[in-house]
């Protein structure tokens, strides 16, 4: 099975867990301007990026998320973040209260950078697992699945379903969210599928943003 990993995201979680005050201090240095955004966005394309501290990389991750278009996380085939500037007047780049709350919640959490199949090494009967994979596109023009440079295709969705089957056999409870598509309904036809409404802001046409249905899949 191929690995679909996001080391930048895992570094963020670990930094919040162990160096939250340093992260808060660094976040307060950022500026909300198009020129500054471009400078920070292209940083991972520079040779010196390897020398950035974990705090600096985590700060960059949050800054780009808070100031890019619609808070979308997307990378190109080389793994470089490629979402444009969001042009917000006063975005909340440093939410200190939220970061401290997350720090408290993550204090005793084990955070791993690993393929989703590794969950089999950490679970036993009676455990609960929640999966939030890249969603299946609603149509051919809405392919927002590039959270990692490898992408996440139909075959990977099938691998995840097979993993859920194995968890079910072991008596592990699982919940999974995904888009409301015929493919997902067929893939998880042996499990409970509930529809929920979710807000969507990512669409080039404003008229197509708003409430859409998603699915929550459970084996219990």
Buried (B, 14 or more C-beta within 10 A) or exposed (E): EEEBBBEBBBBBBBBBBBBBEBBBEBBEEBEBEEEBBEEBBEBBEEEEEEEBEBBBBBBBBBBBBBBBBEBBBBBEEEBEBBBEBBEBEEBEBBBBEEBBEBBEEBEEEEBEBEBBBEBEEEBEEEBEBEBEBBBBBBEEEBBBBBBBBBBBBEEBBEBBBEBBBBBBEEEBBBBBBBBBBEBBEEBBEEBEBEEEEEEBEBBEEEEEBEEBEBBBBBBE
